Amino acid sequence: MNFLIVFITFFLMEGFTWTVHKYVMHGFLWSLHRDHHDHSSDPPLEKNDYFFVIFAIPAIALMYFGTINGFNVLFYIGLGITLYGMSYFFVHDIFIHQRVKFLKDTKNPYLLAIRRAHKQHHKHINKEEGECFGFLWVPIKYFKMYFNKDKA
């Protein structure tokens, strides 16, 4: 049962992340997210990195309160959020943005589709007219782009 709570939370985080990315990060907190799109200066840390802290606080609180109450459901929800955050860090920061050179020359169609969708998202340097706000799920056209290459 606990695994199911973690899995469902991880799964639901994709929709939550899409919504927050589109309406908060590209909305009233654009001032924190802007430097992630505008690379006129490229410091090692961006204001956008504050979102890791912002998202970590509820996960830590849920795990803490879940722990002191006998590892109840709150702990496993917090764990699902934390695992999603770790996945986000590895895929977004390490793989896509290459903060650490890893899987740079991958041929994996799924990873290539994620990278292409994210590049489409970043072609817009303003908060308006964005696209591809998701993280692990991207529009099917990007998957088709790489899976059809193998059939040609």
Protein Blocks (a to p, Z undefined) as FASTA:
>chain_A
ZZmmmmmmmmmmmmmmmmmmmmmmmmmmmmmmmmmmmckbccfbdfklmmmmmmmmmmmm
mmmmmmmnopaaklmmmmmmmmmmmmmmmmmmmmmnomagghklgcbfklmmmmmmmmmm
mmpmbfghiahkbfklccfklmmmmmmmmmZZ
